[in-house]
Amino acid sequence: MLLQIDHHSGQPIYRQVIDQIRRQAMAGQLHEGEQLPSVRDLASQLRVNPMTVSKVYSLLEMEGLLERRRGVGLFVAALAKEKASRTKTDMLQEALTKAVVMAVQLGIPEAKVRDMLTRLYQKYDSRMRRQEHE
């Protein structure tokens, strides 16, 4: 599990870790049933307070993304397809909301934003397709 903390982002560390674990689970980089590092191990790896990691794990467990197995540890939970789809949609909605707010604040016309989004989508979608075929 690859996680990176940006101490200058202005976003709380626990939120950064939650978002990254959620993204990796939704993208299939963390597989159903995969065990996560212990609180101590992840806190040491990220160089953060263990209480921060404990909070992250608790919130993701309440969300249903992780499941605790007594005496064994935390694992990626089986996600129903509907929940996985809804979570992906929620994540995209959050990212697009930030982009749209910025566009409005900068005075960029809606048509230009649509064109930019279309070009970026085509650019990255074609890259993903090429990687899948390699």
Biotite code that builds the C-alpha atoms (Angstrom):
import biotite.structure as struc

atoms = struc.array([
    struc.Atom([0.000, 0.000, 0.000], chain_id="A", res_id=1, res_name="MET", atom_name="CA", element="C"),
    struc.Atom([1.550, 3.232, -1.170], chain_id="A", res_id=2, res_name="LEU", atom_name="CA", element="C"),
    struc.Atom([0.571, 6.338, 0.781], chain_id="A", res_id=3, res_name="LEU", atom_name="CA", element="C"),
    struc.Atom([2.047, 9.799, 0.639], chain_id="A", res_id=4, res_name="GLN", atom_name="CA", element="C"),
    struc.Atom([1.495, 12.639, 3.089], chain_id="A", res_id=5, res_name="ILE", atom_name="CA", element="C"),
    struc.Atom([1.741, 16.268, 2.031], chain_id="A", res_id=6, res_name="ASP", atom_name="CA", element="C"),
    struc.Atom([2.345, 18.306, 5.180], chain_id="A", res_id=7, res_name="HIS", atom_name="CA", element="C"),
    struc.Atom([1.878, 21.555, 3.250], chain_id="A", res_id=8, res_name="HIS", atom_name="CA", element="C"),
    struc.Atom([-1.460, 20.778, 1.575], chain_id="A", res_id=9, res_name="SER", atom_name="CA", element="C"),
    struc.Atom([-3.641, 22.304, 4.277], chain_id="A", res_id=10, res_name="GLY", atom_name="CA", element="C"),
    struc.Atom([-5.683, 19.080, 4.358], chain_id="A", res_id=11, res_name="GLN", atom_name="CA", element="C"),
    struc.Atom([-5.563, 17.130, 7.643], chain_id="A", res_id=12, res_name="PRO", atom_name="CA", element="C"),
    struc.Atom([-3.281, 14.085, 7.571], chain_id="A", res_id=13, res_name="ILE", atom_name="CA", element="C"),
    struc.Atom([-6.075, 11.691, 8.539], chain_id="A", res_id=14, res_name="TYR", atom_name="CA", element="C"),
    struc.Atom([-8.174, 12.945, 5.604], chain_id="A", res_id=15, res_name="ARG", atom_name="CA", element="C"),
    struc.Atom([-5.261, 12.460, 3.171], chain_id="A", res_id=16, res_name="GLN", atom_name="CA", element="C"),
    struc.Atom([-4.782, 8.875, 4.348], chain_id="A", res_id=17, res_name="VAL", atom_name="CA", element="C"),
    struc.Atom([-8.518, 8.071, 4.215], chain_id="A", res_id=18, res_name="ILE", atom_name="CA", element="C"),
    struc.Atom([-8.808, 9.431, 0.684], chain_id="A", res_id=19, res_name="ASP", atom_name="CA", element="C"),
    struc.Atom([-5.771, 7.501, -0.537], chain_id="A", res_id=20, res_name="GLN", atom_name="CA", element="C"),
    struc.Atom([-6.869, 4.180, 0.999], chain_id="A", res_id=21, res_name="ILE", atom_name="CA", element="C"),
    struc.Atom([-10.393, 4.661, -0.382], chain_id="A", res_id=22, res_name="ARG", atom_name="CA", element="C"),
    struc.Atom([-9.041, 5.443, -3.870], chain_id="A", res_id=23, res_name="ARG", atom_name="CA", element="C"),
    struc.Atom([-6.769, 2.416, -3.849], chain_id="A", res_id=24, res_name="GLN", atom_name="CA", element="C"),
    struc.Atom([-9.619, 0.140, -2.755], chain_id="A", res_id=25, res_name="ALA", atom_name="CA", element="C"),
    struc.Atom([-11.955, 1.541, -5.430], chain_id="A", res_id=26, res_name="MET", atom_name="CA", element="C"),
    struc.Atom([-9.275, 1.213, -8.120], chain_id="A", res_id=27, res_name="ALA", atom_name="CA", element="C"),
    struc.Atom([-8.579, -2.401, -7.180], chain_id="A", res_id=28, res_name="GLY", atom_name="CA", element="C"),
    struc.Atom([-5.049, -1.687, -5.957], chain_id="A", res_id=29, res_name="GLN", atom_name="CA", element="C"),
    struc.Atom([-6.147, -2.919, -2.532], chain_id="A", res_id=30, res_name="LEU", atom_name="CA", element="C"),
    struc.Atom([-7.961, -6.202, -3.007], chain_id="A", res_id=31, res_name="HIS", atom_name="CA", element="C"),
    struc.Atom([-10.906, -7.603, -1.091], chain_id="A", res_id=32, res_name="GLU", atom_name="CA", element="C"),
    struc.Atom([-9.582, -9.552, 1.879], chain_id="A", res_id=33, res_name="GLY", atom_name="CA", element="C"),
    struc.Atom([-6.159, -7.895, 1.790], chain_id="A", res_id=34, res_name="GLU", atom_name="CA", element="C"),
    struc.Atom([-4.765, -7.166, 5.233], chain_id="A", res_id=35, res_name="GLN", atom_name="CA", element="C"),
    struc.Atom([-3.718, -3.622, 6.061], chain_id="A", res_id=36, res_name="LEU", atom_name="CA", element="C"),
    struc.Atom([-0.605, -2.789, 8.080], chain_id="A", res_id=37, res_name="PRO", atom_name="CA", element="C"),
    struc.Atom([-1.041, -2.542, 11.844], chain_id="A", res_id=38, res_name="SER", atom_name="CA", element="C"),
    struc.Atom([-1.647, 0.889, 13.347], chain_id="A", res_id=39, res_name="VAL", atom_name="CA", element="C"),
    struc.Atom([1.911, 0.982, 14.676], chain_id="A", res_id=40, res_name="ARG", atom_name="CA", element="C"),
    struc.Atom([3.474, -0.147, 11.396], chain_id="A", res_id=41, res_name="ASP", atom_name="CA", element="C"),
    struc.Atom([1.564, 2.365, 9.266], chain_id="A", res_id=42, res_name="LEU", atom_name="CA", element="C"),
    struc.Atom([2.161, 5.202, 11.757], chain_id="A", res_id=43, res_name="ALA", atom_name="CA", element="C"),
    struc.Atom([5.885, 4.405, 11.691], chain_id="A", res_id=44, res_name="SER", atom_name="CA", element="C"),
    struc.Atom([5.933, 4.209, 7.889], chain_id="A", res_id=45, res_name="GLN", atom_name="CA", element="C"),
    struc.Atom([4.128, 7.548, 7.503], chain_id="A", res_id=46, res_name="LEU", atom_name="CA", element="C"),
    struc.Atom([5.873, 9.121, 10.501], chain_id="A", res_id=47, res_name="ARG", atom_name="CA", element="C"),
    struc.Atom([2.594, 10.191, 12.063], chain_id="A", res_id=48, res_name="VAL", atom_name="CA", element="C"),
    struc.Atom([0.986, 9.733, 15.463], chain_id="A", res_id=49, res_name="ASN", atom_name="CA", element="C"),
    struc.Atom([-0.541, 6.237, 15.889], chain_id="A", res_id=50, res_name="PRO", atom_name="CA", element="C"),
    struc.Atom([-3.793, 7.899, 17.004], chain_id="A", res_id=51, res_name="MET", atom_name="CA", element="C"),
    struc.Atom([-4.063, 9.407, 13.517], chain_id="A", res_id=52, res_name="THR", atom_name="CA", element="C"),
    struc.Atom([-3.881, 5.964, 11.896], chain_id="A", res_id=53, res_name="VAL", atom_name="CA", element="C"),
    struc.Atom([-6.275, 4.557, 14.495], chain_id="A", res_id=54, res_name="SER", atom_name="CA", element="C"),
    struc.Atom([-8.777, 7.312, 13.606], chain_id="A", res_id=55, res_name="LYS", atom_name="CA", element="C"),
    struc.Atom([-8.367, 6.561, 9.876], chain_id="A", res_id=56, res_name="VAL", atom_name="CA", element="C"),
    struc.Atom([-8.965, 2.853, 10.370], chain_id="A", res_id=57, res_name="TYR", atom_name="CA", element="C"),
    struc.Atom([-11.991, 3.456, 12.627], chain_id="A", res_id=58, res_name="SER", atom_name="CA", element="C"),
    struc.Atom([-13.618, 5.835, 10.147], chain_id="A", res_id=59, res_name="LEU", atom_name="CA", element="C"),
    struc.Atom([-13.013, 3.469, 7.213], chain_id="A", res_id=60, res_name="LEU", atom_name="CA", element="C"),
    struc.Atom([-14.384, 0.585, 9.260], chain_id="A", res_id=61, res_name="GLU", atom_name="CA", element="C"),
    struc.Atom([-17.557, 2.564, 10.065], chain_id="A", res_id=62, res_name="MET", atom_name="CA", element="C"),
    struc.Atom([-17.840, 3.367, 6.357], chain_id="A", res_id=63, res_name="GLU", atom_name="CA", element="C"),
    struc.Atom([-17.740, -0.364, 5.605], chain_id="A", res_id=64, res_name="GLY", atom_name="CA", element="C"),
    struc.Atom([-14.563, -0.226, 3.543], chain_id="A", res_id=65, res_name="LEU", atom_name="CA", element="C"),
    struc.Atom([-12.542, -2.137, 6.154], chain_id="A", res_id=66, res_name="LEU", atom_name="CA", element="C"),
    struc.Atom([-13.503, -4.997, 8.414], chain_id="A", res_id=67, res_name="GLU", atom_name="CA", element="C"),
    struc.Atom([-11.875, -5.931, 11.702], chain_id="A", res_id=68, res_name="ARG", atom_name="CA", element="C"),
    struc.Atom([-11.119, -9.568, 12.446], chain_id="A", res_id=69, res_name="ARG", atom_name="CA", element="C"),
    struc.Atom([-10.572, -10.018, 16.159], chain_id="A", res_id=70, res_name="ARG", atom_name="CA", element="C"),
    struc.Atom([-7.032, -10.986, 17.002], chain_id="A", res_id=71, res_name="GLY", atom_name="CA", element="C"),
    struc.Atom([-5.938, -10.850, 13.365], chain_id="A", res_id=72, res_name="VAL", atom_name="CA", element="C"),
    struc.Atom([-6.213, -7.262, 12.119], chain_id="A", res_id=73, res_name="GLY", atom_name="CA", element="C"),
    struc.Atom([-7.981, -5.073, 9.567], chain_id="A", res_id=74, res_name="LEU", atom_name="CA", element="C"),
    struc.Atom([-8.852, -6.200, 6.066], chain_id="A", res_id=75, res_name="PHE", atom_name="CA", element="C"),
    struc.Atom([-10.363, -4.649, 2.957], chain_id="A", res_id=76, res_name="VAL", atom_name="CA", element="C"),
    struc.Atom([-14.062, -5.503, 3.067], chain_id="A", res_id=77, res_name="ALA", atom_name="CA", element="C"),
    struc.Atom([-16.065, -6.998, 0.242], chain_id="A", res_id=78, res_name="ALA", atom_name="CA", element="C"),
    struc.Atom([-17.849, -4.073, -1.352], chain_id="A", res_id=79, res_name="LEU", atom_name="CA", element="C"),
    struc.Atom([-21.185, -4.509, -3.007], chain_id="A", res_id=80, res_name="ALA", atom_name="CA", element="C"),
    struc.Atom([-20.976, -3.295, -6.609], chain_id="A", res_id=81, res_name="LYS", atom_name="CA", element="C"),
    struc.Atom([-23.617, -0.643, -5.917], chain_id="A", res_id=82, res_name="GLU", atom_name="CA", element="C"),
    struc.Atom([-21.678, 0.731, -2.927], chain_id="A", res_id=83, res_name="LYS", atom_name="CA", element="C"),
    struc.Atom([-18.395, 0.703, -4.844], chain_id="A", res_id=84, res_name="ALA", atom_name="CA", element="C"),
    struc.Atom([-20.015, 2.546, -7.738], chain_id="A", res_id=85, res_name="SER", atom_name="CA", element="C"),
    struc.Atom([-21.609, 5.092, -5.405], chain_id="A", res_id=86, res_name="ARG", atom_name="CA", element="C"),
    struc.Atom([-18.308, 5.668, -3.583], chain_id="A", res_id=87, res_name="THR", atom_name="CA", element="C"),
    struc.Atom([-16.467, 6.191, -6.872], chain_id="A", res_id=88, res_name="LYS", atom_name="CA", element="C"),
    struc.Atom([-19.166, 8.637, -7.962], chain_id="A", res_id=89, res_name="THR", atom_name="CA", element="C"),
    struc.Atom([-18.955, 10.515, -4.663], chain_id="A", res_id=90, res_name="ASP", atom_name="CA", element="C"),
    struc.Atom([-15.166, 10.792, -4.979], chain_id="A", res_id=91, res_name="MET", atom_name="CA", element="C"),
    struc.Atom([-15.419, 12.131, -8.519], chain_id="A", res_id=92, res_name="LEU", atom_name="CA", element="C"),
    struc.Atom([-18.188, 14.551, -7.504], chain_id="A", res_id=93, res_name="GLN", atom_name="CA", element="C"),
    struc.Atom([-15.926, 15.961, -4.787], chain_id="A", res_id=94, res_name="GLU", atom_name="CA", element="C"),
    struc.Atom([-12.993, 16.443, -7.178], chain_id="A", res_id=95, res_name="ALA", atom_name="CA", element="C"),
    struc.Atom([-15.153, 17.999, -9.896], chain_id="A", res_id=96, res_name="LEU", atom_name="CA", element="C"),
    struc.Atom([-16.819, 20.331, -7.411], chain_id="A", res_id=97, res_name="THR", atom_name="CA", element="C"),
    struc.Atom([-13.428, 21.752, -6.459], chain_id="A", res_id=98, res_name="LYS", atom_name="CA", element="C"),
    struc.Atom([-12.505, 22.173, -10.137], chain_id="A", res_id=99, res_name="ALA", atom_name="CA", element="C"),
    struc.Atom([-15.803, 23.887, -11.005], chain_id="A", res_id=100, res_name="VAL", atom_name="CA", element="C"),
    struc.Atom([-15.571, 26.250, -8.026], chain_id="A", res_id=101, res_name="VAL", atom_name="CA", element="C"),
    struc.Atom([-12.051, 27.195, -9.104], chain_id="A", res_id=102, res_name="MET", atom_name="CA", element="C"),
    struc.Atom([-13.195, 27.732, -12.708], chain_id="A", res_id=103, res_name="ALA", atom_name="CA", element="C"),
    struc.Atom([-16.049, 29.995, -11.579], chain_id="A", res_id=104, res_name="VAL", atom_name="CA", element="C"),
    struc.Atom([-13.750, 31.936, -9.244], chain_id="A", res_id=105, res_name="GLN", atom_name="CA", element="C"),
    struc.Atom([-11.256, 32.415, -12.091], chain_id="A", res_id=106, res_name="LEU", atom_name="CA", element="C"),
    struc.Atom([-14.024, 33.497, -14.450], chain_id="A", res_id=107, res_name="GLY", atom_name="CA", element="C"),
    struc.Atom([-13.434, 30.691, -16.981], chain_id="A", res_id=108, res_name="ILE", atom_name="CA", element="C"),
    struc.Atom([-16.525, 30.177, -19.173], chain_id="A", res_id=109, res_name="PRO", atom_name="CA", element="C"),
    struc.Atom([-18.441, 26.883, -18.869], chain_id="A", res_id=110, res_name="GLU", atom_name="CA", element="C"),
    struc.Atom([-17.829, 25.992, -22.528], chain_id="A", res_id=111, res_name="ALA", atom_name="CA", element="C"),
    struc.Atom([-14.066, 26.275, -22.056], chain_id="A", res_id=112, res_name="LYS", atom_name="CA", element="C"),
    struc.Atom([-14.213, 24.122, -18.915], chain_id="A", res_id=113, res_name="VAL", atom_name="CA", element="C"),
    struc.Atom([-16.179, 21.454, -20.830], chain_id="A", res_id=114, res_name="ARG", atom_name="CA", element="C"),
    struc.Atom([-13.617, 21.506, -23.645], chain_id="A", res_id=115, res_name="ASP", atom_name="CA", element="C"),
    struc.Atom([-10.754, 21.183, -21.164], chain_id="A", res_id=116, res_name="MET", atom_name="CA", element="C"),
    struc.Atom([-12.458, 18.280, -19.399], chain_id="A", res_id=117, res_name="LEU", atom_name="CA", element="C"),
    struc.Atom([-13.142, 16.493, -22.681], chain_id="A", res_id=118, res_name="THR", atom_name="CA", element="C"),
    struc.Atom([-9.533, 16.895, -23.864], chain_id="A", res_id=119, res_name="ARG", atom_name="CA", element="C"),
    struc.Atom([-8.111, 15.748, -20.537], chain_id="A", res_id=120, res_name="LEU", atom_name="CA", element="C"),
    struc.Atom([-10.454, 12.763, -20.391], chain_id="A", res_id=121, res_name="TYR", atom_name="CA", element="C"),
    struc.Atom([-9.506, 11.681, -23.918], chain_id="A", res_id=122, res_name="GLN", atom_name="CA", element="C"),
    struc.Atom([-5.800, 12.138, -23.171], chain_id="A", res_id=123, res_name="LYS", atom_name="CA", element="C"),
    struc.Atom([-5.804, 10.028, -20.005], chain_id="A", res_id=124, res_name="TYR", atom_name="CA", element="C"),
    struc.Atom([-8.334, 7.491, -21.242], chain_id="A", res_id=125, res_name="ASP", atom_name="CA", element="C"),
    struc.Atom([-6.161, 6.752, -24.284], chain_id="A", res_id=126, res_name="SER", atom_name="CA", element="C"),
    struc.Atom([-3.113, 6.367, -22.004], chain_id="A", res_id=127, res_name="ARG", atom_name="CA", element="C"),
    struc.Atom([-4.980, 3.873, -19.835], chain_id="A", res_id=128, res_name="MET", atom_name="CA", element="C"),
    struc.Atom([-6.069, 1.859, -22.878], chain_id="A", res_id=129, res_name="ARG", atom_name="CA", element="C"),
    struc.Atom([-2.489, 1.731, -24.169], chain_id="A", res_id=130, res_name="ARG", atom_name="CA", element="C"),
    struc.Atom([-1.220, 0.509, -20.792], chain_id="A", res_id=131, res_name="GLN", atom_name="CA", element="C"),
    struc.Atom([-3.895, -2.199, -20.685], chain_id="A", res_id=132, res_name="GLU", atom_name="CA", element="C"),
    struc.Atom([-2.774, -3.525, -24.094], chain_id="A", res_id=133, res_name="HIS", atom_name="CA", element="C"),
    struc.Atom([0.934, -3.602, -23.250], chain_id="A", res_id=134, res_name="GLU", atom_name="CA", element="C"),
])
